[in-house]
Amino acid sequence: MMLGISTLLGGIGLVLLLWGLKTGQFEDEDKFLNGARYDGEEELQDALMMEQKKKEALKRKKEKSYSPPD
């Protein structure tokens, strides 16, 4: 029974993948190129600053978390 269900789900996944390829769902070639082309230096600096803030917040969270001694 599990073999039949897994085969059915795999077949559905394959059909959906082929449908996506046929209808051009994966043909977004310019998305990343345009994103890099139209990003200015200010936006890149903002993104870098946000990444640094996230890292600092995670570091502070780890320092504040209690861990019992071994």
C-alpha positions as CSV (number, residue, x, y, z in Angstrom):
1,M,0.0,0.0,0.0
2,M,2.8,2.4,0.9
3,L,4.6,1.5,-2.3
4,G,1.5,2.4,-4.3
5,I,1.0,5.7,-2.6
6,S,4.6,6.7,-3.0
7,T,4.6,5.8,-6.6
8,L,1.4,7.8,-7.1
9,L,2.9,10.8,-5.4
10,G,6.1,10.5,-7.4
11,G,4.1,10.3,-10.6
12,I,2.1,13.4,-9.7
13,G,5.3,15.2,-9.0
14,L,6.8,14.2,-12.3
15,V,3.7,15.3,-14.2
16,L,3.7,18.7,-12.4
17,L,7.4,19.1,-13.2
18,L,6.9,18.4,-16.9
19,W,3.9,20.7,-16.9
20,G,6.0,23.5,-15.4
21,L,8.8,22.9,-17.9
22,K,6.3,22.9,-20.8
23,T,4.5,26.1,-19.7
24,G,7.8,28.0,-19.0
25,Q,7.5,28.3,-15.3
26,F,11.2,28.0,-14.8
27,E,12.3,30.4,-17.6
28,D,13.1,33.5,-15.5
29,E,16.6,34.1,-16.8
30,D,16.6,37.8,-16.2
31,K,15.5,37.9,-12.6
32,F,18.9,37.7,-11.0
33,L,20.6,39.6,-13.7
34,N,18.2,42.5,-13.5
35,G,18.4,42.4,-9.7
36,A,22.2,42.8,-9.8
37,R,22.1,45.3,-12.6
38,Y,19.6,47.7,-10.9
39,D,20.8,47.4,-7.4
40,G,22.7,50.4,-6.3
41,E,25.6,50.6,-3.9
42,E,23.3,52.0,-1.2
43,E,20.9,49.1,-1.4
44,L,23.9,46.7,-1.2
45,Q,25.2,48.5,1.9
46,D,21.7,48.3,3.5
47,A,21.6,44.6,2.9
48,L,25.1,44.1,4.4
49,M,24.1,46.1,7.4
50,M,20.9,44.0,7.9
51,E,23.0,40.8,7.7
52,Q,25.4,42.1,10.3
53,K,22.5,43.1,12.6
54,K,21.0,39.6,12.3
55,K,24.3,38.0,13.2
56,E,24.8,40.2,16.2
57,A,21.2,39.5,17.4
58,L,21.8,35.7,17.1
59,K,25.1,36.1,19.0
60,R,23.5,38.1,21.8
61,K,20.7,35.5,22.0
62,K,23.1,32.7,22.4
63,E,25.0,34.6,25.1
64,K,21.8,35.3,27.0
65,S,20.5,31.7,26.7
66,Y,21.0,29.6,29.8
67,S,22.7,26.3,29.5
68,P,23.2,24.1,32.5
69,P,26.7,22.9,33.4
70,D,27.7,19.5,32.4
